[in-house]
Each structure stands twice: as structure tokens, then as C-alpha cells.
Amino acid sequence: MKKHLACLTFDFDAMSGFIARGMTSATPVSRGEFGADVGTPRILALLKKHRILSSWYIPGHTLETYPDRCKEVYDGGHEIAHHGWTHVPPALLTRQEEEDGLVRANEEIKKLTGRYARGYRSPAWDLSPHSVELLLKHGFLYDSSMMGNDFTPYRVRKGDLITLDKPALFGQTSKLIEMPVSWTLDDHPHFEFIRTKEWILPGLMNPNLVLEDWINDFNYMKKMMDWGVIIYTFHPYVIGRGGRMTILEKLIRKLKDGGAVFTTMEAAASEYEKRIPFKE
């Protein structure tokens, strides 16, 4: 029987992403505030209207800064997953710094939900050489930071050795499930304008053109695969603005019309695990 899962995921960074870039003045901080104060309530209302459960990746910084808003997300039945302590990519941290942040944020998640997170998504989708080992150590079911497939989860390797002067040496397959992502299915590079001293992210694309691409990806999965998962990544301070909320609802309606089954990432990862059990 054919089944096509759709996961709507939200990286609730608030201002943590700007702070991680050293952008601590009032204006960038206010952009993050918009996500918490305006974008998130809009998104939660839309999801409730369509009776959709989603997955929210929340940094510990956001959990401590906006506890009431995070509780609203949880009370709506949505998955609360791990997104680091701040929005600093693990690749920029020492092993100890990474583990300290992992544990600290997980304790905040447990305070909210009564259990530790089952899913993890690294800030900026940039894992360190230690990340997989640490996620396994701390009992995570899945990661959602890599791009080795588009519509099929897979098992993550550990112990890869990648250097410039030698062929890649791939490590052993682990039980950690990868729920693959893609920049093409992420609202941030399409819509958000960010200027730093080093670079500019132009963003500001036509929402309807982006929507067309997002729908086309689902249609391709449906055409080519009997079972698959499409994962969309949104940010409340990005997708939560004006006309972008309009295309989010259009996307939901199109996916519904196409027979998509909306589910959380944890549920989709668990379904994959049942379909293809891990063999030591």
C-alpha cells in the first residue's frame, strides 16, 4: 500500500540565531522576537485549524527565554525536539562544549515535556565529528541535519574519515536514523534577508514560485515512490510573515489534496524503524 508522509518542521530559533552570529543589537533581536510573539501563534492557529501535528526544534535559549510560548507549542500536541543550546553549529564547538549544550538543553526539554528529546537537528545543519557519537550516547532516535537522501530516511554512519588528500573512509552504520533535509525545502534561504560584514543572504523571493517548487517535490515523491517522507523546514520569524503564511496554508491544502499523511518526525522515524529494523 502506498503511503506518502509529510512532516512540517519548525526551527523555533527566536533571537538565538542572530545572537550566535554576534548580532545582538535591537533590530536583529526584534526579528527573533517576531517569531516568538507573532509568527508562532499564527502557525499554531493554522495547524490547529487543519488538525496537523508537527515537529518543533527548539534551542535551550528559546526554551528559557519563552517558556510560556514553548508550552503552547507542546500543549498543541506537537513534538518538541532538540536544536542545541544556542544556535552555534556543533562544528564550531569542542566535544565538551557540544555535550554540555546537548545535556543542558535536554534538561529544559524534559522540564517541559516530562521526557528527553527523541529527535535532534543541529544549528545550521553542521554536525561535528563527535555529534553522532553523542546523539547515540544520549539516546536519540533520529537526527535531522544531513542530506544523503531526499525522501527516504537512512541509518547514520559513525567514524567517517574525510580528508583532502585521501579517498573518503566511511565508518560503521549506526542505529541512529537520519531524517534528511534540504535547503530547497527550507524557507530561510528563499525568503530571509541577512547582511553581515562578510556576506549577504539576499532572500526575498516570490513566495508563489517557492510554493510551486515545494509542491513539485511532493509530486515527484508520490510519482516515484511507494513509501516516502518529505520534510519541510520553516522558521516562525520567516514563514510567519504575511503572504508567507498564505503559501503555508496553500501548501497544506495541496498536500492534503495529494493524499499526504501529516505526521511528526518522531512518528515518521519510528515507522521507518519498523519497516527496516536495525541489524547490528
C-alpha positions in Angstrom: 0.0 0.0 0.0 1.4 3.4 -1.0 1.9 5.9 1.7 3.5 9.4 1.5 4.3 11.2 4.7 4.7 14.9 5.1 6.5 16.4 8.0 6.1 20.1 8.8 9.0 21.1 11.0 9.7 24.4 12.7 13.0 25.7 13.9 11.9 28.0 16.8 15.2 29.9 17.0 13.7 33.2 18.2 16.7 35.5 18.5 19.3 32.8 19.2 20.3 32.5 15.5 21.1 36.2 15.4 22.9 36.1 18.8 25.1 33.2 17.5 26.2 35.5 14.7 27.1 38.3 17.1 24.0 40.3 16.0 22.8 41.5 19.4 21.6 45.0 18.6 17.9 45.8 18.9 16.8 45.3 15.3 18.1 41.7 14.7 16.9 40.8 18.2 13.4 42.1 17.2 13.4 39.9 14.2 13.7 36.9 16.5 11.0 38.4 18.8 8.6 38.5 15.9 9.0 34.7 15.5 8.0 34.2 19.2 5.4 36.9 19.6 3.7 36.9 16.2 4.8 34.0 13.9 4.4 31.1 16.3 0.8 32.0 17.4 -0.1 32.3 13.7 1.4 29.0 12.9 -0.1 27.2 15.8 -3.6 28.5 14.9 -3.1 27.3 11.3 -2.0 23.9 12.4 -4.9 23.6 14.8 -7.3 24.6 12.0 -6.1 21.8 9.8 -5.6 19.3 12.6 -2.0 18.8 11.9 0.7 17.7 14.3 4.2 19.0 13.6 7.7 18.9 15.0 9.4 21.9 16.7 13.2 22.1 17.1 13.8 24.5 19.9 17.2 25.7 21.3 17.6 25.7 25.0 18.0 29.5 24.8 14.5 29.8 23.4 13.0 27.4 25.9 14.4 29.5 28.8 13.5 32.9 27.1 10.0 32.0 26.0 8.8 29.2 28.4 5.1 30.1 28.0 5.2 30.1 24.2 7.1 26.8 24.2 4.4 25.4 26.4 1.7 26.5 23.9 3.6 24.5 21.3 3.7 21.4 23.5 0.1 21.8 24.6 -0.9 21.8 20.9 0.3 18.2 20.7 3.4 19.0 18.7 6.8 17.2 19.1 9.4 19.1 21.0 12.8 18.2 19.6 16.4 19.3 20.3 18.1 22.2 18.5 21.2 22.8 20.6 21.6 25.1 23.5 22.2 28.2 21.4 22.3 28.4 17.6 26.1 27.8 17.4 26.8 25.0 15.0 28.4 21.9 16.7 31.2 22.0 14.1 32.4 25.2 15.9 32.4 23.6 19.4 34.7 21.4 21.3 33.4 17.9 22.2 32.9 19.0 25.8 31.1 22.2 24.8 28.8 20.3 22.4 27.9 17.7 25.1 27.4 20.3 27.8 24.9 22.1 25.5 23.2 18.9 24.5 22.6 17.9 28.1 21.6 21.4 29.3 19.0 21.8 26.5 17.7 18.3 27.0 17.1 19.0 30.7 15.0 22.0 29.6 13.0 19.9 27.2 12.4 17.3 30.0 11.1 20.1 32.2 8.5 20.9 29.6 7.5 17.5 28.2 8.5 15.1 31.0 11.0 13.2 28.9 14.2 13.8 26.9 14.0 14.7 23.2 14.0 11.8 20.7 15.0 13.9 17.8 17.8 16.3 17.1 18.6 18.9 14.5 21.9 20.7 14.6 22.0 24.5 14.3 22.9 25.5 10.7 22.8 21.7 9.8 26.6 21.5 10.6 27.5 18.5 12.7 30.8 18.0 14.4 33.0 14.8 14.2 31.6 14.0 17.7 27.9 14.6 17.1 26.7 11.1 16.0 28.6 9.5 18.9 27.0 12.0 21.4 23.5 11.5 20.0 23.8 7.8 20.4 25.2 8.1 23.9 22.2 10.3 24.9 19.6 8.0 23.5 18.3 9.9 20.4 16.2 8.1 17.9 17.0 10.3 15.0 18.9 13.2 13.6 17.7 15.7 11.0 20.8 17.6 9.8 22.1 15.7 6.8 21.2 15.4 3.1 22.2 12.0 1.9 18.7 11.2 0.6 15.6 13.2 -0.2 12.5 11.2 0.6 13.9 8.1 2.4 15.3 8.0 5.9 18.6 6.1 6.4 21.0 5.0 9.1 23.8 7.4 10.1 27.4 6.3 9.9 29.9 7.0 12.7 33.6 7.3 12.4 34.0 8.6 8.9 37.5 9.9 8.0 37.3 12.6 5.3 40.5 14.4 4.2 41.5 16.3 1.2 44.5 14.1 0.2 43.0 10.6 0.6 39.9 8.8 -0.5 37.0 9.0 1.9 36.9 6.2 4.5 33.4 5.5 5.6 32.7 4.4 9.1 30.2 1.9 10.5 26.5 2.2 10.2 24.8 3.1 13.5 21.2 2.7 14.7 20.7 6.4 14.6 18.1 7.3 11.9 18.7 10.2 9.6 15.6 12.2 8.6 17.1 14.0 5.7 16.7 17.7 5.0 17.4 20.0 2.0 18.0 23.7 1.7 15.5 23.7 -1.2 12.7 22.7 1.3 13.8 25.3 3.8 12.1 28.7 4.0 15.2 30.6 5.3 17.4 30.8 2.2 14.4 31.6 0.0 12.9 34.4 2.0 15.2 35.9 4.7 17.5 38.8 4.1 20.6 38.9 6.3 23.6 41.2 6.0 26.8 40.7 7.9 30.3 42.2 7.4 31.3 39.0 5.5 28.3 38.1 3.4 24.7 38.9 2.3 21.9 36.4 2.2 19.5 38.1 -0.3 16.4 36.0 0.2 13.1 37.9 -0.6 12.0 35.5 -3.3 8.4 35.4 -4.7 6.5 33.1 -2.3 4.4 31.6 -5.1 7.4 30.5 -7.1 8.8 28.8 -4.0 5.5 27.2 -3.3 5.5 25.7 -6.8 8.9 24.1 -6.1 7.8 22.7 -2.8 4.7 21.1 -4.3 6.7 19.7 -7.2 9.0 17.9 -4.8 6.0 16.2 -3.2 4.5 15.3 -6.5 7.8 13.7 -7.6 8.0 11.6 -4.4 4.4 10.5 -4.9 5.1 9.5 -8.5 8.3 7.7 -8.0 8.0 6.0 -4.5 5.5 3.7 -2.8 6.6 5.0 0.6 8.5 8.2 1.4 8.8 11.2 3.7 9.1 14.8 2.6 10.4 17.1 5.2 9.8 20.9 5.1 11.7 23.2 7.4 10.3 26.5 8.5 11.2 29.3 10.9 8.5 31.2 12.7 10.2 34.5 12.1 10.4 33.7 8.4 7.3 31.8 7.4 5.2 33.6 10.0 5.0 36.9 8.0 2.1 38.0 5.9 1.9 36.4 2.5 4.2 33.6 3.5 1.6 32.3 5.9 -0.7 32.3 2.9 1.5 30.0 1.0 2.0 27.8 4.0 -1.8 27.2 4.1 -1.8 26.7 0.3 1.0 24.1 0.7 -1.1 22.3 3.4 -4.1 22.2 1.2 -2.2 21.0 -1.9 -0.6 18.2 0.2 -3.9 17.2 1.6 -5.4 17.1 -1.9 -2.4 14.9 -3.0 -3.1 12.3 -0.2 -0.2 13.3 2.1 -0.3 11.9 5.6 0.9 14.6 8.0 2.9 13.3 10.9 5.6 14.2 13.4 9.2 13.4 12.7 9.4 11.1 15.6 6.4 9.1 14.3 7.9 9.0 10.8 11.3 7.8 12.1 9.5 5.1 14.2 7.6 4.0 11.2 10.8 3.7 9.2 12.4 1.7 12.0 9.5 -0.7 11.9 9.8 -1.1 8.2 13.6 -1.6 8.2 14.8 -2.7 11.7 18.4 -2.1 12.5 20.8 -5.1 12.3 24.0 -5.0 14.4 
